[in-house]
Amino acid sequence: MNTTILSDIKKIISRTGAAFKIALDSYRKNNKDIELTVKELLNSGWKTFTNNADTKRIVTMHSSDRSKSAFLILGTQTDFCASSDDFKALHMELLTLIFNNQALAGEELKYKLGLASTKLGESIVICEQEVFSSENEKTFSYTHHNKKKAVLYNFQNSNEANNKELEVLALNLLLNNARTIELAQEESKKLNFKDLIITKVKIVTFD
């Protein structure tokens, strides 16, 4: 394969997020026309950011001083791919970029996802991401071991709570599906967090 074709395929992957073989087959089908290839791939569903993934996993992260937390939902086509070490490594790499305020967008990201899709043999897509941060509040995150459930919440006035206690609260929020601030505050009171004020809560679950 000559360098011109490789250069064209790289451009196509960076614009669509398609796996290498998919991009190459479409490129050949469209007589090596980059624009026609990109149009076909995007119309066929190869998009970097989407909620249309058969299998989703979520990972979360929070700082040791509880000043910041973040989550990322990454999607693919099968449980087999989502359970692979390569998928998990990519997931944490992208989450770390989010956590460090490096935006997940643009040509570099599409190329990275395209290469990952080629290596894993399935489409890899970003479904949702968010960072929780506030100068006047603390934040905590928890991910269930199956990576299908997670909770993040911001709170005030609880300097005495340790990580274990905050994790117990997170588990209760998940268990009781406390998706609003009011419901989350009720769960907090049940656990005798008298001074803890929840100001934001995010629960993510999927099968």
C-alpha positions, 0 to 999 in steps of 0.5 A: 500500500503506497503512502498516498493511500495511507495518507488518505485513509488517515484523513478519512479515519480522523474525520469519521472515526471508522476502523481502518478496514472499513475506511479502506473498503469504502475508499476503494469502493468510491474510487479513492475519492475522500469526500465521497468516502467520508460522506458514505461512512458518516451516513452509515453511522460511523460517528465519533460522538453518539448514544447509539452503542449496543454495549456501554461502560462507564468509568469515574474518577475523583481527586484525592482532595475531592475538589473534582470528579469526572465520568466517561461513557464509552460504547462499542458493539459487544460485551466481548470488546468492552471486557477486553484490556485494550478497551479498558485501557483506552477508557481510562486514557480518555477519562484522564484527558477529560479529568485534566481538562483536555477536551475530547474533540477534533481530528486527533480524537477521531483518529485515536478512536479509529485506530482503537476500532481497527485494533479491537475490530469494533466501532468505539464511540464516546456516548457521554462525558462530564466533569464535576468541579466547584471552588466552594464544594466537594465532589465524590464519584463511585463506579460499580464493579461491572462498569454499568452503574455509577454515581457522582455528587457534589456536597457542602459542609462535610469535612469530617466524612471519610471516603468509606462513608462517602462511598456508602452514601454513593451506594445508597444513592444508586440502590434507591435511584436517588436522581434528584437533589431532594431524594439524594438529601433524604438518603444522606439524612438516613445515614445521619449525615446531618451537616452534609448538603448535596448540591448536585447528583448524577446517576448513570445506569444501563443494562 
